[in-house]
Amino acid sequence: MTRFAISRLTFFLVAVGSLAAPRPAAATARFFADSADVKITVDAHRILTVWRDGKATLTVQPVVSAAGGDPAGRLGYLLPVHGLPELDTADPAVFADLFALSSPSVVTERHQSGDGCESDSARRDEVFTPSVDAIAGTPSPDVTATVISPATIGAAQSWLTDEGFAFTETDIAELKAELDGGARFVGVTFPRTGATTEPAPVAVNFFEPPDIRLALALSAASTATGRAAETVIFVVADKRFRILNYGSIDISELGTGVHDQLAAGDAGSYDVVLDRATERAGGRVFVTEMARDLRTADLTVPDSVSALIDDEIAFLTRLHARVPPGSLADPVVTFAKDGPEVLPEAVVPAPGVALGLGIGLLFALGFIRRRRPATPRA
């Protein structure tokens, strides 16, 4: 029986490269629903990679909106892994705890001079944060994950049929192409819990890529909405990580952008500044919003995150992108060159206070110019 196609969105990918082939392989995972009437939009991607003892653990949690069909129906996705996938236990609270631990912000600050008896002080004016931290759906804890074996198109098609998902011959052809490229599938299903569903995270172990490069395929938010694909990637390893094939900025640059907005009389917006930085970078940029060694940071680390670190693996990097649908490319996660830690807060002068030299120094220079004696005329 021929079934009808549903909305298919590029989701996550795991690709293991080899020493002989430095470019990671590519595969595309896709969402399915129990009705062809369902339109799926991925509102946010949450991705965590942990690198330890020759293995990498990938934990994923999409936030998914679904319209049409049965509101109490089921959704699912096929996650391709290049390697030998092994399911692991994911702490249900890990992403909520990571977001709370790394919550980035741009803060405007105004300095106040003391009166001779008290020292100078700084007053925080406004705080600007990214909207991705507030994106959430109704939890769907009843998640079932299965490594589909054998790695054949027949087994994948049987899984789709048994789960009652709609698919077409085109779907099967594309899935077969991924299998022919060396992928193995992990099938994930979960019930819809409202207009926006937040399924419990799923974790998969596999051998660490020998060239320490892991490719992750983004899911395009529905092109009909024109929205950016909100993606946050957390990396726990022994060093700072970055995205190899995207532009890179730090949160301090977003702080400068917010200051410029306010100085121009516009409303400050973290998201708008990041969107403008993304546009200047040709549609592809990740901002490093945090990069810290949790062993030395003065932070209270929640239990779900403490379980990820040890005496050697304790560096947490948070990378965030708002990628326009037309600019999506598979970001390749790899280690960064040595660099300073990045705190998740950028403090900038409030409107009317100059960046760079600082308002005090500018006043001082002006004072010197005013007090400079006039040159006698000949």
N, C-alpha and C positions, 0 to 999 in steps of 0.2 A: 504494500500500500504506500502510495506517495504522500508524504506529509508536507506541510507548508513551512516555508522558511520563517524564522523569527528574527528579531533584531539580534545581530551578531556584533559583538564589540571586541576589539583586541583587548586582551586583559594582561595577565602577567606571563613572563617567559623566564625560564631558566635555561641558560645555554652554557655548556662546558666546552671551552676551547681546548686545544692541544698545543704542544710545543711546536709541532709541524704546521699548525694552522692557527696563527695568532688571532685571527678574527673569530669571535664567538659565532657558533651556529645560531640560526634563528628559527623560531617556531611561534605559532600564534594560538593562544587559547581563546575560547569563545564561550559565551553564555547561551543557555537554552532555557526554555520555559515549557510548561505543559499545555500551552495554547499558542497558536499562530497569531492570536489577537494581542499578545503581550508585547509592549514596547519597553525595552530596558535601557536605562541610563545609569552609568557608573558615576556617582557624584564625587567620590574620592577614592583614591588608592592608598592603602596603608601597607607598607612593605618593610620587613625587618630581615636583615641578613646577619648571621653570626658566623664568624670564621674561627675555627679551632681544631687543632690536632689533625690537619689534613682533610677536614670535612667542612662543608658549609651547610647551614640550616637556613632555609627560606621560610618565613612566616608571612602569610598574606591575609588581608581582611578588606574586602571591598565594602563600600557603602552604596547600595543599589536601589534605585527607584524603578518601579514597575507600574505601568498603566495598562488597563485592559485585562480581559480574562477574569479568572476567579481570584478575588482578593485574598482568599485563603489557599491559593494554589502553591506550587513548588517551583523553585528556580534551581539552576545548577550551572556548573562550568567544568570544562575539561582543561586541566593545567598540564601542559607538556613539560617534561623534565628530560634533559639530555644527560643520561647517566642511569644509575640504578637507584630510583627513589625509594625512600624508606620513611613511612609516616612517623611523626614524632608528636608528643603532647605539647600543645600550645596553651599557655596560661591565658584564660579568657580576659584577664585584666591587663595584659602586657601593653597593648597599644594605648589604652587610657592612661596608664602609668607613664609611658614614654612621653606622651603629649604633655602631661602635667609636669614632668621633670624637665622638659626642654622648651616649654612654652616661650616663644620668642616675642619680643616687643620692641617698639621704638618709643622712647620716653623723652618728652621735652622738659627742659630744666631751666629754671631762672635763678641766678645767683643773687643773694641779698648781702649787702655789706653790713658788717657789725657796727655797733655804736661806740666802739672803744672799750666797752666792758665785755661785749660778747664777740666771738669770732664770726667770720663770714660763714654763711650757710647757703644751701641750695634747696630750692623748693621745686618739687615735681609738679608740672602743669598737667600734661595730657599723656595718655598711654594709647598707642596704636598697635593692634595685633592682627594677624592674618585670619581670614574667615575660615580657613580650612580646619582650624582647631575646634571650631564650633559645629562642623558638619557631623551629623549623627543620624542614625535611624533607630527604629524600634528593634531591640535585640532579638536575634533568632538563634538561641543556643542549640537547637536540635539540628546540628550539622553532621552529615555523614560523609566521610572521605574514604576512598577506595583506590588502591593501586590496581589499575586495570591490567590483567594478565590473562593470556599472553599479550605481547605488544603487537597486536594485529588489528586490522580494520574491522574484522568480524567481531572481535571482543569489544571494541569501542562502540560499534553499532548495536550490539546486544545490550550494552549498558544503557545507551540512550533509549532503546525500546523498552527495557525493563523498568526504567524510571518514568516512562510515559512522556518523554520530551519530544517536541516536534522538530523534525529535521528534513532535509531534502537530499537529493543525490549530489548536489553541489557541496553541501556540508561534508558528506562522506568523502568526496574526492579531495577536498582540502585537508581533511583529517588524515587521509591516507598519505598525502604528500608530506605531512609532518612526520608520520611514522617512517616513511621511506628515508627521511633525513636523520633518523636515529632517535626520535623522541619516544618517550614512554609517557602514558597518560595517568594522571591522578584525577579521578572523577569526584566532584563535590556537589552535594545537594543540600538544600535547606528550604524551609517553608517561608512564604511571604508573611510578613508581620505588619503589613500596612502599606501606605504609599511608598515609604522608604524603609528598606530592610538592612539591618546590620548583622550579618551572620557572624558566628563565632570564628575566630582565626583558625587557620589550618597551617600546620608546620610540616615541612618535608626536609629530610636530610639527603645529602648526596656528596660525592667526593669533590673536594675543593679543586677548582680549575687550576692546572699547573702554572698558568701564566697570571693567576690572581685577577682574572677579569670575568665578571658575571654580567650577562646581558639580561635586561628586564624589559619586556614589551609592554608599553603603556596601552591602556584602553582609551579610545577616543570617546569623550562624552558625546552624546548624541549630536550629530552635526546639525540637526534641525534646531537645536537650542543655541548653537553658536557659542557654547560655553567652553572654557578652558578645562583641560583635564587636570584636576587637583591631585598632586602626587606628593607624598612624603615618604622618603626612604630613610630608615634608621640603619646604621651599621655599627655593630659591636665587634671590635677586632683589637689588635695590638698597636694600631696606629690610626691616624686620620685617613678617611677615604674621600673620594671625589667621583664625579661623573666624567668619564674620559672624553665623550664625544658631544658634550654640551658646553656652552659658555658657563663661566663660574664667577660668582660674586659672593661677598660676605654681607652679613646683616648690616654692617656699618655703612655700606653704600646705600642701603634702603633708608637708613637714618638720615643721610644727607638729602635724599629725595623727599622725605616727609618734611624736613626743615624748609626746603625750597618751596614746597606746596604752600605751607603756612605763610612763608614770607611773601608769597605772591597773592595772599588773600584768599586762597582756595582752602577747601576742607582737606584735612589730612587723611590719607588712606594708604594703609600698608599694601593692600591688594593692587591699587592703581599704580603705585610706584613700582611694584614687581612686574606688573603688566608692561609698563613703559620700558623697564630694563630688558624684559623679554623681547619686546619689539625691536629695540636697538641691537639685540644679539641675533637678529634674524629669526626670532620665534622660538629659540631654544636656549634656555639658561636655567641653571639650578643655583639657588642661594644656599650657602652654608649658614644655617641658623644656629648651629651649636656644634662644637668639636672640643670635647673635654675628656681628660683622664678622670674617670669616676673614683679612682683610688685617692687622688689628691684634692679633688674638688670639695668645697665646703657645702655639700648637698646631702639631704636625706634621701637615700636611694630606696625606693619601694621594693618589697620582696620579689615581685615578678621580674624586676630588672636585676636585682642582686643575684638571682639564680642564673643570669646570663654571663656574669663576669667572674673572674678569678684573679689570682696574683699577676698573671701575664696578659690576660685578655680583658681589658677594662676601659678601652677608649670608645666613647660614644660620639658618632657623627650623625647630625640630622641635616638632610638635604631636602629642599622643597622646590617644586616647580608648578607653574600654571601655564601649561603648554597649549597653545591654540590647536584645534583639531587638524588644521592643515599643515602643522609643523611637527607632528608627532614622529619620533624616531626612537628606536630601542636604546635607552640609556645604558651605557656600559659602566658598571660600578667597579672601581679599582682603587688601589691605595694611592694616597697623595704624597707628594714630597714633603719633607719635614717643614712644618710651618707653625706659627703661633696657635695657641688654643683660641677658640672663638666662643665668647660668652653670648648667651641668647638674648642679651639686652643691649640696644644701642641708645646711648644718651646723647641728645643734641640740644643746642641752645634753643630756647623758646623764640617765637617770632619777635623780630626786632633786635635779636642778639646775633652778632655775626659769627659765622664759622671761620675756621682757618686760624688767623692770628688771635682771635678772641677779642671781645669788646673792650676789655680792660686795656689790652695792649694798643688797640686802635685809638682809644681816648688818650693814652699816654703819648703816642706819637703826635696826635693833634696838639696836645698841650705843649710838647717840645717845639713844634713848628710855630705856635703862637708866641712862645717866649723867646724865640731866636732873635737876637738884636738885628736891626736893619743895617744893611751894608751902606756905609757913607758914600755919597755920590762924589765923583771926582770934580 
